[in-house]
Each structure stands twice: as structure tokens, then as C-alpha cells.
């Protein structure tokens, strides 16, 4: 891109220089030919025309009367002030002796003015005085004309003009070269961009295929592991209840630990399976109209024992009354369970977790606020990424898969909803999930 800009600047500079050079040479050409040469040529021309008219007048030619003779004299006279004082004839006055010649010719014309006015046909003496006085200036005027047309000073000016035209031609070739280079460069850039675009498309398709394969693999593995885990949980429960006879207390505790660990592993597999289904776009919503307040109470009861065991106060504030939500009830409940599980995991003893359900403008908002450890600002944008942990150390103090908030975001987006996270390290975190107006049935909207 920088090279293109540089070539464009060079191109514009060359065009500007070329235009300036052509304008300068046109002006110089006009200065030399149209002004100086023309003015001197007109002086010599009018001198010869007046002398010719003078001869025809004395010969009695019908086309030359006194008025025509006077007109020719005035025209001859008018050429001298242009050469003496004109701004565009300065070069003529630089010729050696030109100013003296013009002043002398002007003085002669001034002295001849009464003679020309008094001249009559047959007045040979007056005719000879006028003719001889002007004929005497012929060689000087012709020499001045030759000097202007072919003299050294004007040859130098003409050479400078030709050099200017050559420079303008060089600028033209340079412009053409820049255009060719710029065209070739742009063509190469287009080809490279096209190739990069194809490579990016190929890489993206490959990444999507790999991601789909990963999701399919996770879904398959998770599904295959559920059956043996359920069996393990079943046998552990049989032992815990001592259905086939009493067990030593030590083994009774082992069966309880086996059941708890298997249940935890099953919840992890469920999370992985849901994430894989979301990634592979194979998840199907089981939508129905349900009471979100009742679903909130159910989820809170499911997590209440954990919060109480950790010494955390759990408060619920339901403002959305008489409202139904058209959504997948399991996913709604799972959203809240994941948020509450995260809050319990990262909130210290004697902390507080608040659950709020209410209208957010036209939509419905579910908000979970805790007084936990908080999330570093740089990690907030990434906490909804799958398997991301804000604590990346090898000895994390809080266990978890890093799928909780990813599933919250995925489930919310499946319902055209949004997730907002506001957190401050050491003060806690607020996560708000908003469902759109189209999924809220009944109840008046209000600001949250």
C-alpha cells in the first residue's frame, strides 16, 4: 500500500511538473514569436507599405488617395510605441542599438508629420524629402528584424524553449513509465490479494471442518461415556443404600464419593455435549411457554445446598410476575444453574449471591450478582470462550472446565438473547442475560 501511495505521489508530481513546463514553454513561444517577432516584423512591414503607398500616391493610383496615405503613416507610427514601451517586447529593447533606432525613427516620423499632411500629387520635392528620410531607416530596421529573428540573444531564447519542450517530453515518458509500473504493481497486488483471499477461504473452511470434526468427536465420546457413568452411579447408589446388605462404614463412604465424583463427571460430559451440539449447530430447542419465576426458584433450590455448605448467602428477587417466557425451559434453567455454580465457586465464605428476574425494557432480564473475587479487565472479553479460565496458572485455586459462561452465551444466543458481564477484581461480578421482547408473553415492560 505504501508503494502504491508513493507511486501515486510521483505520478501526480510528474503531471504537475509536466503541466508547468508546457505552460512555461507555451508562454515562451508566444513571447518570442507572437510578441517580439510580430512587433518587429510589423514595423518593417508598415515601413515598406507606407513607402509603397507614397509611390502610388505620387503616381496617381486611384486606390491610394490622401486619406489612405495618412492611414498608412499613422499605422507606421503606431508600431514604434509598442516596441519602445510594451511589456511584451522587452527582448527587442535588449538588442544593442534597438532603443536608439526606435527613438530616432520616432523623431523622424514626428518631423515628417507636417510634410505628409501637406503632400500633394506633383509635389516632387516634398515627396523626395519624405522618401529619402524614411528610406534611410530601411537598413537599420531590416538589421533589427534580422537580429530579432536570427540574432544570438533570440537564438538562445529559442534554444531554451526547445530545451523546455524536451524536458516536457521527458516528463511525458516518465509519466508513462510510472503509469506502466503502477499498473503492473496494482495488477500484481490484485493477484496477490486474490491469492490471499483464496488461501484465507481455504484456511477458514479447513478450520470450520476441523471444528466440526472436533465437535462431532466430543459429542460422540461424551455420549458413549454417559452409559458407563450411569452404571457406575447406579452401583454406587446401591452400595450407599446397602440394598444387598450392610457394608462397613469405610466402604459406605467410598460409595458416596464414587457417586459424587461420577455425578460431577456426568455434569462435565453434559456440558461438553451441549457445547459440541452448539458448535456443530445440531442442537434443537424444545420451546414452550413457561413461568420463568418458577424456573428460577427451582434452579435456586438445586444450588441452595452448595451455597449453604460454603457459607454464602443466596437471595432471590423476582420482579417479573404474570410473565411467561417462550423458550427452552431446560436451557433457561441451565443458564441460571451455570451462573449460580460460577458464583458459588468464586465467592468466598460469608459472601453474598443475588438473583434478580425482571423486565429490561421490552425484554426479560436474568441477573446474578456476587461478591466474589471478580474478573481481571483483560479477561472479561474472553470468559465466554470455551475452556477459557481467567486464572491460567498451573495451580488454579478454583476447579472447573471453563464451559459455564460459554454455555450461558451459547444458550442465550440460541434464543436471540444477549449476555453482559460487569466485573471488578476484589468486589465481585454481575452477569445479565436478556431475552428479547419477542419471547416475552404478558406483563408490562419496565426499566430494570
C-alpha positions as CSV (number, residue, x, y, z in Angstrom):
1,X,0.0,0.0,0.0
2,X,2.8,2.4,0.9
3,X,4.4,1.7,-2.5
4,X,1.1,2.4,-4.3
5,X,0.8,5.7,-2.4
6,X,4.5,6.6,-3.3
7,X,3.9,5.9,-7.0
8,X,0.7,7.9,-7.0
9,X,2.6,10.8,-5.4
10,X,5.3,10.6,-8.0
11,X,2.7,10.3,-10.8
12,X,0.9,13.5,-9.6
13,X,4.2,15.3,-9.2
14,X,5.3,14.5,-12.7
15,X,1.9,15.6,-14.1
16,X,2.2,18.9,-12.2
17,X,5.8,19.4,-13.5
18,X,4.8,18.5,-17.0
19,X,1.9,20.9,-16.9
20,X,4.1,23.7,-15.6
21,X,6.8,23.0,-18.1
22,X,4.3,23.0,-21.0
23,X,2.7,26.2,-19.8
24,X,6.1,27.9,-19.4
25,X,7.2,26.8,-22.9
26,X,3.9,27.9,-24.5
27,X,4.4,31.3,-22.8
28,X,8.0,31.5,-24.0
29,X,7.0,30.5,-27.6
30,X,4.3,33.2,-27.6
31,X,6.7,35.6,-26.1
32,X,9.2,35.0,-28.8
33,X,7.1,34.6,-31.9
34,X,3.7,36.2,-31.2
35,X,5.1,39.4,-29.4
36,X,8.7,40.3,-30.2
37,X,8.9,38.8,-33.7
38,X,5.5,40.0,-34.6
39,X,6.1,43.6,-33.4
40,X,9.4,44.0,-35.2
41,X,8.0,42.3,-38.3
42,X,5.0,44.7,-38.3
43,X,7.4,47.7,-38.0
44,X,9.3,46.6,-41.1
45,X,6.1,45.7,-42.9
46,X,4.4,49.0,-42.2
47,X,7.5,50.9,-43.3
48,X,7.5,49.2,-46.7
49,X,3.8,49.6,-47.1
50,X,4.0,53.3,-46.4
51,X,6.8,53.8,-48.9
52,X,4.8,51.8,-51.5
53,X,1.7,53.9,-50.8
54,X,3.8,57.0,-51.1
55,X,4.9,56.0,-54.6
56,X,1.4,55.0,-55.7
57,X,0.0,58.3,-54.4
58,X,2.6,60.3,-56.4
59,X,1.8,58.2,-59.5
60,X,-1.9,59.0,-59.2
61,X,-3.1,55.4,-58.5
62,X,-6.8,55.5,-57.8
63,X,-6.6,53.1,-54.8
64,X,-4.3,55.5,-52.9
65,X,-5.7,58.9,-52.0
66,X,-4.6,61.3,-49.3
67,X,-6.8,59.6,-46.7
68,X,-5.2,56.2,-47.4
69,X,-1.7,57.7,-47.3
70,X,-2.4,59.3,-43.9
71,X,-3.8,56.0,-42.6
72,X,-0.6,54.1,-43.6
73,X,1.5,56.8,-42.0
74,X,-0.5,56.5,-38.7
75,X,-0.1,52.7,-38.7
76,X,3.7,53.0,-39.2
77,X,3.8,55.5,-36.3
78,X,1.7,53.2,-34.1
79,X,4.2,50.3,-34.3
80,X,7.0,52.2,-32.6
81,X,5.4,52.9,-29.1
82,X,4.7,49.2,-28.8
83,X,8.3,48.4,-29.3
84,X,9.6,51.2,-27.1
85,X,7.3,50.7,-24.1
86,X,5.4,47.4,-24.4
87,X,5.9,44.8,-21.6
88,X,5.9,42.0,-24.1
89,X,8.6,43.5,-26.3
90,X,11.3,43.8,-23.7
91,X,13.6,41.4,-25.5
92,X,13.6,43.7,-28.6
93,X,14.9,46.6,-26.5
94,X,17.7,44.4,-25.2
95,X,19.2,44.2,-28.7
96,X,22.2,46.6,-29.0
97,X,21.2,49.9,-30.6
98,X,17.5,49.0,-30.8
99,X,16.3,51.7,-28.4
100,X,18.3,54.4,-30.2
101,X,17.0,53.2,-33.6
102,X,13.4,53.4,-32.4
103,X,13.8,56.8,-30.8
104,X,15.5,58.1,-34.0
105,X,12.8,56.7,-36.2
106,X,10.1,58.2,-34.0
107,X,11.8,61.6,-34.2
108,X,11.9,61.3,-38.0
109,X,8.2,60.4,-38.2
110,X,7.4,63.3,-35.9
111,X,9.3,65.7,-38.2
112,X,7.7,64.2,-41.3
113,X,4.2,64.5,-40.0
114,X,3.7,68.1,-41.4
115,X,5.3,67.1,-44.7
116,X,2.9,64.1,-45.1
117,X,-0.1,66.3,-44.2
118,X,0.9,68.9,-46.8
119,X,1.9,66.5,-49.6
120,X,0.0,66.9,-52.9
121,X,0.3,64.9,-56.1
122,X,3.0,66.5,-58.3
123,X,4.9,68.0,-55.2
124,X,8.1,66.1,-56.1
125,X,10.4,68.0,-53.7
126,X,8.2,67.2,-50.7
127,X,7.9,63.6,-51.9
128,X,11.7,63.2,-52.2
129,X,12.3,64.6,-48.7
130,X,9.8,62.1,-47.2
131,X,11.0,59.2,-49.2
132,X,14.7,59.8,-48.6
133,X,14.2,60.4,-44.8
134,X,12.4,57.0,-44.4
135,X,14.5,55.1,-46.9
136,X,17.5,56.0,-44.8
137,X,16.0,53.9,-41.9
138,X,15.4,50.8,-44.1
139,X,18.8,49.1,-43.4
140,X,18.6,49.7,-39.7
141,X,15.0,48.3,-39.4
142,X,15.9,45.3,-41.5
143,X,19.0,44.7,-39.4
144,X,16.9,44.9,-36.2
145,X,14.4,42.4,-37.8
146,X,17.2,40.1,-38.7
147,X,18.6,40.3,-35.1
148,X,15.3,39.5,-33.6
149,X,14.6,36.6,-35.8
150,X,18.1,35.2,-36.1
151,X,20.4,37.0,-33.6
152,X,22.3,35.3,-30.8
153,X,20.1,36.6,-28.0
154,X,16.9,35.3,-29.6
155,X,18.6,32.0,-30.7
156,X,19.4,31.4,-27.0
157,X,15.8,32.1,-26.1
158,X,14.7,29.7,-28.8
159,X,17.1,27.0,-27.6
160,X,15.8,27.4,-24.1
161,X,12.3,27.0,-25.5
162,X,13.3,23.8,-27.3
163,X,15.0,22.5,-24.2
164,X,11.8,23.1,-22.3
165,X,9.9,21.1,-24.8
166,X,12.5,18.3,-24.5
167,X,12.0,18.4,-20.7
168,X,8.3,18.2,-21.2
169,X,8.8,15.2,-23.4
170,X,10.9,13.5,-20.8
171,X,8.2,14.2,-18.2
172,X,5.8,12.5,-20.6
173,X,8.0,9.4,-20.8
174,X,8.4,9.4,-17.1
175,X,4.7,9.7,-16.6
176,X,4.2,6.8,-19.0
177,X,6.8,4.7,-17.1
178,X,5.2,5.4,-13.8
179,X,1.8,4.5,-15.2
180,X,3.2,1.2,-16.5
181,X,4.9,0.5,-13.2
182,X,1.8,1.5,-11.2
183,X,-0.4,-0.7,-13.5
184,X,1.9,-3.7,-13.1
185,X,2.2,-3.2,-9.4
186,X,-1.6,-2.9,-9.0
187,X,-2.1,-6.0,-11.1
188,X,0.4,-7.9,-9.0
189,X,-1.3,-6.6,-5.9
190,X,-4.7,-7.7,-7.2
191,X,-3.3,-11.2,-7.9
192,X,-1.7,-11.4,-4.5
193,X,-4.9,-10.2,-2.8
194,X,-6.9,-12.7,-4.8
195,X,-4.5,-15.5,-3.8
196,X,-4.5,-14.4,-0.2
197,X,-8.3,-14.3,-0.2
198,X,-8.4,-17.9,-1.7
199,X,-5.9,-19.1,1.0
200,X,-7.9,-17.4,3.7
201,X,-11.1,-19.0,2.5
202,X,-9.4,-22.4,2.3
203,X,-8.0,-21.9,5.8
204,X,-11.4,-20.9,7.1
205,X,-13.1,-23.8,5.5
206,X,-10.4,-26.1,6.9
207,X,-10.8,-24.6,10.4
208,X,-14.6,-25.0,10.2
209,X,-14.2,-28.6,9.1
210,X,-11.8,-29.3,11.9
211,X,-14.0,-27.6,14.4
212,X,-17.0,-29.6,13.2
213,X,-15.0,-32.8,13.4
214,X,-13.9,-31.9,17.0
215,X,-17.5,-31.1,18.0
216,X,-18.7,-34.4,16.4
217,X,-15.9,-36.3,18.2
218,X,-16.7,-34.7,21.6
219,X,-20.4,-35.3,21.1
220,X,-19.7,-39.0,20.3
221,X,-17.3,-39.5,23.1
222,X,-19.5,-37.7,25.6
223,X,-22.5,-39.8,24.6
224,X,-20.5,-43.0,24.8
225,X,-19.3,-42.2,28.3
226,X,-22.7,-41.5,29.7
227,X,-23.8,-45.1,29.7
228,X,-20.9,-46.5,31.9
229,X,-21.1,-43.4,34.1
230,X,-24.8,-44.0,34.7
231,X,-23.9,-47.6,35.6
232,X,-21.2,-46.5,38.0
233,X,-23.6,-44.1,39.6
234,X,-26.3,-46.8,39.9
235,X,-24.0,-49.3,41.5
236,X,-22.5,-46.7,43.9
237,X,-26.1,-45.7,44.9
238,X,-26.9,-49.4,45.5
239,X,-23.9,-49.7,47.8
240,X,-24.6,-46.4,49.5
241,X,-28.2,-47.6,50.3
242,X,-26.9,-51.0,51.2
243,X,-29.6,-52.7,49.2
244,X,-27.8,-56.0,49.2
245,X,-26.8,-55.9,52.8
246,X,-24.8,-53.8,55.2
247,X,-21.3,-52.6,54.4
248,X,-18.5,-51.4,56.6
249,X,-18.7,-47.6,57.3
250,X,-15.4,-47.2,55.4
251,X,-16.9,-48.7,52.2
252,X,-20.1,-46.8,52.7
253,X,-18.1,-43.5,52.5
254,X,-16.3,-44.8,49.4
255,X,-19.5,-45.5,47.6
256,X,-20.7,-42.0,48.4
257,X,-17.5,-40.5,47.0
258,X,-17.8,-42.6,43.9
259,X,-21.4,-41.4,43.3
260,X,-20.5,-37.8,43.9
261,X,-17.5,-38.0,41.5
262,X,-19.4,-39.8,38.8
263,X,-22.2,-37.2,39.1
264,X,-19.7,-34.4,38.7
265,X,-18.1,-36.2,35.7
266,X,-21.5,-36.7,34.2
267,X,-22.3,-32.9,34.5
268,X,-19.0,-32.2,32.8
269,X,-19.9,-34.5,30.0
270,X,-23.3,-32.9,29.7
271,X,-21.6,-29.5,29.4
272,X,-19.2,-30.8,26.7
273,X,-22.1,-32.5,24.8
274,X,-24.1,-29.2,24.9
275,X,-21.1,-27.2,23.7
276,X,-20.4,-29.7,20.9
277,X,-24.0,-29.5,19.8
278,X,-23.9,-25.7,19.8
279,X,-20.7,-25.7,17.7
280,X,-22.0,-28.2,15.3
281,X,-25.3,-26.5,15.1
282,X,-27.1,-29.7,15.8
283,X,-28.9,-28.6,19.0
284,X,-32.6,-28.4,18.8
285,X,-34.7,-26.1,21.0
286,X,-37.6,-27.7,22.9
287,X,-39.5,-24.4,23.1
288,X,-42.6,-23.8,25.2
289,X,-44.3,-21.1,27.2
290,X,-43.3,-21.4,30.9
291,X,-43.2,-19.4,34.1
292,X,-39.6,-18.1,34.4
293,X,-40.1,-17.2,38.1
294,X,-40.9,-20.8,38.9
295,X,-37.9,-22.0,36.9
296,X,-35.7,-19.5,38.8
297,X,-37.0,-20.9,42.2
298,X,-36.3,-24.5,41.0
299,X,-32.7,-23.7,40.0
300,X,-32.1,-21.8,43.2
301,X,-33.3,-24.8,45.3
302,X,-30.9,-27.0,43.4
303,X,-27.9,-24.9,44.3
304,X,-29.0,-23.8,47.7
305,X,-27.3,-26.7,49.5
306,X,-23.9,-25.8,47.9
307,X,-24.2,-22.2,48.8
308,X,-25.2,-23.0,52.4
309,X,-22.3,-25.5,52.7
310,X,-19.9,-22.8,51.6
311,X,-21.3,-20.2,54.0
312,X,-22.7,-18.0,51.2
313,X,-26.0,-16.1,51.5
314,X,-28.3,-16.7,48.5
315,X,-31.0,-14.1,47.9
316,X,-33.7,-14.1,45.2
317,X,-35.7,-11.1,43.9
318,X,-38.4,-11.9,41.3
319,X,-40.0,-8.8,39.8
320,X,-41.4,-10.4,36.7
321,X,-44.9,-11.6,37.8
322,X,-47.6,-12.7,35.4
323,X,-44.9,-13.1,32.7
324,X,-44.4,-16.2,30.5
325,X,-41.2,-16.9,28.5
326,X,-41.3,-18.8,25.2
327,X,-38.0,-20.7,25.3
328,X,-36.4,-24.0,26.1
329,X,-37.0,-24.4,29.8
330,X,-34.1,-26.8,30.3
331,X,-31.7,-24.3,28.8
332,X,-33.2,-21.4,30.8
333,X,-32.7,-23.4,34.0
334,X,-29.2,-24.4,32.9
335,X,-28.2,-20.8,32.2
336,X,-29.1,-19.9,35.8
337,X,-27.5,-23.1,37.3
338,X,-24.2,-22.3,35.4
339,X,-24.3,-18.7,36.6
340,X,-25.0,-19.8,40.2
341,X,-22.4,-22.5,40.1
342,X,-19.8,-20.0,39.0
343,X,-20.9,-17.5,41.6
344,X,-20.6,-20.2,44.4
345,X,-17.2,-21.4,43.1
346,X,-15.7,-17.9,43.1
347,X,-17.4,-16.3,46.1
348,X,-15.6,-16.7,49.5
349,X,-17.3,-17.7,52.7
350,X,-19.7,-15.1,54.2
351,X,-20.2,-13.7,50.7
352,X,-23.5,-13.0,49.0
353,X,-25.2,-14.0,45.8
354,X,-28.2,-12.2,44.5
355,X,-30.6,-13.5,41.7
356,X,-32.8,-10.9,40.1
357,X,-35.5,-11.6,37.4
358,X,-37.4,-8.7,35.9
359,X,-38.2,-6.7,32.8
360,X,-35.4,-5.0,30.9
361,X,-37.3,-2.5,28.7
362,X,-39.4,-4.7,26.5
363,X,-37.2,-7.8,27.2
364,X,-36.8,-10.1,30.2
365,X,-33.5,-10.0,32.2
366,X,-32.0,-12.6,34.4
367,X,-29.2,-11.2,36.6
368,X,-26.8,-12.9,39.0
369,X,-24.7,-10.7,41.2
370,X,-21.9,-12.0,43.6
371,X,-19.3,-10.6,45.9
372,X,-16.7,-12.9,44.7
373,X,-13.1,-12.4,43.6
374,X,-14.0,-10.7,40.3
375,X,-12.5,-11.0,36.9
376,X,-9.5,-9.0,35.6
377,X,-10.5,-6.4,33.0
378,X,-8.3,-8.0,30.3
379,X,-10.0,-11.4,30.8
380,X,-13.7,-10.2,30.7
381,X,-14.0,-10.3,26.9
382,X,-12.7,-13.9,26.9
383,X,-14.5,-15.5,29.7
384,X,-17.3,-16.7,27.4
385,X,-14.8,-18.6,25.2
386,X,-14.9,-22.3,25.6
387,X,-12.5,-23.8,28.1
388,X,-11.1,-20.3,29.0
389,X,-10.0,-19.8,32.6
390,X,-9.3,-16.3,33.9
391,X,-6.8,-18.0,36.3
392,X,-4.3,-19.5,33.8
393,X,-1.8,-20.7,36.4
394,X,-0.9,-24.4,36.7
395,X,-2.2,-24.5,40.3
396,X,-5.6,-23.0,39.9
397,X,-7.4,-22.4,43.2
398,X,-10.9,-23.0,41.6
399,X,-11.7,-26.1,39.6
400,X,-13.9,-26.1,36.6
401,X,-13.9,-26.8,32.8
402,X,-14.3,-23.2,31.7
403,X,-17.5,-24.1,29.9
404,X,-20.1,-22.5,32.2
405,X,-20.2,-19.0,30.7
406,X,-19.6,-20.4,27.2
407,X,-22.8,-22.4,27.5
408,X,-24.6,-19.4,29.0
409,X,-23.7,-17.3,26.0
410,X,-24.5,-20.1,23.6
411,X,-27.9,-20.9,25.1
412,X,-28.8,-17.2,25.2
413,X,-27.8,-16.6,21.6
414,X,-29.9,-19.6,20.5
415,X,-32.8,-17.6,21.9
416,X,-31.7,-14.4,20.2
417,X,-30.6,-13.1,23.6
418,X,-27.5,-11.3,24.9
419,X,-25.1,-11.7,27.8
420,X,-23.4,-8.7,29.5
421,X,-20.6,-9.1,32.1
422,X,-19.6,-6.4,34.5
423,X,-16.8,-7.3,37.0
424,X,-14.3,-5.7,39.3
425,X,-11.4,-7.6,40.9
426,X,-12.0,-8.0,44.6
427,X,-15.6,-6.7,44.5
428,X,-17.5,-9.2,42.5
429,X,-19.2,-9.9,39.2
430,X,-22.6,-9.1,37.7
431,X,-23.8,-11.3,34.7
432,X,-27.0,-10.2,33.0
433,X,-28.8,-12.4,30.4
434,X,-31.5,-10.6,28.4
435,X,-34.2,-12.4,26.4
436,X,-35.8,-10.4,23.5
437,X,-39.3,-9.0,23.6
438,X,-40.5,-11.5,21.0
439,X,-40.1,-14.3,23.6
440,X,-41.8,-12.5,26.5
441,X,-45.5,-13.1,26.8
442,X,-47.7,-10.9,29.0
443,X,-46.7,-8.3,31.7
444,X,-45.9,-4.7,31.2
445,X,-42.4,-3.6,30.2
446,X,-40.3,-1.6,32.6
447,X,-36.8,-0.4,33.1
448,X,-34.6,-2.7,35.0
